[in-house]
Amino acid sequence: MASFDAPLGSSTVPHVTGELPGPRSAELLARQELRESNARSYPRHLPFAIADAAGSFIRDLDGNVFIDFLAGAGALSLGHNHPELVAKVTEQLGVLTHGLDVPTPAKDAFTHAQLAMLPASMRRRMKIQFCDPSGANAVDAALKLCQTATGRAEVVSFQGAFHGASHAATALTGHVTQPSAAPRVHFFPFSSCGRCPLALAPGTCEINCVSVLERALANPHSGVPLPAAVIMELVQGEGGVIPARGEFARRVRRLTRELGIPLVVDEVQTGCGRTGTWFAFEQYDIEPDVIVASKALSGIGQPVVIVIYDQRLDTWRPAAPAGTFQGNQLAFIAGAESVRIVCRDNILGNVRARGEQVAGRLTELTDHPGVSEVRGRGLMWGIELTPPPGGRPVGELAEEIQARALHNGLIVARGGRDGGVLRLLPPLNVTEQVMDIALDILIEAIRTRTTAHALAA
Ligand SMILES: Cc1ncc(COP(=O)(O)O)c(C=O)c1O
């Protein structure tokens, strides 16, 4: 397999000197704070300004080099600036960049590639809709489609879900504190067994929590009308990397099929190989009616967003979900090339192998008192921290670990309940060697900070 992990100078290891942010980064961060909205997010915990990047590495303006296990929040599936994608995008720049929703060779190749990646049994009956460029737009479009097709208004979502930050997508998101104007969402328990939503003691689960949904939809007095859609993530990402249990997902599928409710799977984060199959639903032995995908579709961070759905739902009037930015030719050409590279280089095989590597290395944390659970699929991992003794918030501990890892050259994300889950979203072509270095840094940071908290208590 091709490797792109040694492009910044001659180094294949991260290196950070001095305090973060360094002086040149600090200057840009200060200007950003003056001029940009309070809504800015990542630089609050990752205090640097980016100079350049390649493969699994980012270099800041002060010359510090980090392993990037946030990878554009999962958008950079083939790492930063994959040379073959850069070549395709550069060539396309001189041909056409914006094409509305008019067909072009780049769009045709992209559409062909995406449909070809579906399980064979789904290829013929699914259609693609292009959306404006954010995952939340696609979630909105998928729900509107299901509402139009069913003539129903309500939607079922799951506790802990994250579906984006538009009004409708926020309303579906189980752990967002901001109020939303979009109404009529019913939340049901998700199979997050580490923190059972039904408060059952470990090992005593006789009913899978999906039965709460089954009973509510069967009971005319439950206050939950037949919904236009049930939407779920197969692995809740922002919710703290919580894979759905197999039985849970299959029973949601069975129920929705029996009741004629379109099942929407949100593969914005799990899609494009992140969990070891092209889509995560393939590992659950289910076929959804609607798939929402975005983040990693172009492989190089160029925005492109699609809803793939069963053609019997295709009740849109022409231009119903119109938008200006649905024809990003750079993303199309990169996306088609990205699929070619994923197949040629057996990237899904690498995801599974590196996933096993992570699982193997992180077993040394399972008995660690500072860690309550390690969970993941493919290259999507979460380490849930135990709230530290003495009543200190778990989010604070996670922030300290994130900061220590960064000072030692590793960028990781956080999420989950109270921000207490450390999250890994590396590029899917990360090498074994880089993965080992990253895990050394992470494990050291977790051990050091959790021990410091325990001693201070
Ligand atoms: C599962 C899921 N759905 C939707 C979204 C929203 O995507 P975007 O930020 O592009 O709107 C995200 C973003 O992280 C996500 O993880």
The ligand as an SDF file (V2000), in Angstrom:
LIG
                    3D

 16 16  0  0  0  0  0  0  0  0999 V2000
  -23.3380   11.4860   12.3240 C   0  0  0  0  0  0  0  0  0  0  0  0
  -23.2720   12.9130   11.8890 C   0  0  0  0  0  0  0  0  0  0  0  0
  -24.2970   13.4520   11.2190 N   0  0  0  0  0  0  0  0  0  0  0  0
  -24.2760   14.7220   10.7800 C   0  0  0  0  0  0  0  0  0  0  0  0
  -23.1930   15.5420   11.0530 C   0  0  0  0  0  0  0  0  0  0  0  0
  -23.1990   16.9610   10.5930 C   0  0  0  0  0  0  0  0  0  0  0  0
  -22.3000   17.1510    9.5620 O   0  0  0  0  0  0  0  0  0  0  0  0
  -21.8330   18.6360    9.1950 P   0  0  0  0  0  0  0  0  0  0  0  0
  -20.9760   19.1040   10.3290 O   0  0  0  0  0  0  0  0  0  0  0  0
  -21.0940   18.5080    7.9140 O   0  0  0  0  0  0  0  0  0  0  0  0
  -23.0910   19.4400    9.0560 O   0  0  0  0  0  0  0  0  0  0  0  0
  -22.0980   15.0290   11.7650 C   0  0  0  0  0  0  0  0  0  0  0  0
  -20.9310   15.8660   12.0710 C   0  0  0  0  0  0  0  0  0  0  0  0
  -20.0220   15.4960   12.7910 O   0  0  0  0  0  0  0  0  0  0  0  0
  -22.1330   13.6860   12.1970 C   0  0  0  0  0  0  0  0  0  0  0  0
  -21.1230   13.1340   12.8940 O   0  0  0  0  0  0  0  0  0  0  0  0
  1  2  1  0
  2  3  1  0
  2 15  2  0
  3  4  2  0
  4  5  1  0
  5  6  1  0
  5 12  2  0
  6  7  1  0
  7  8  1  0
  8  9  2  0
  8 10  1  0
  8 11  1  0
 12 13  1  0
 12 15  1  0
 13 14  2  0
 15 16  1  0
M  END
$$$$
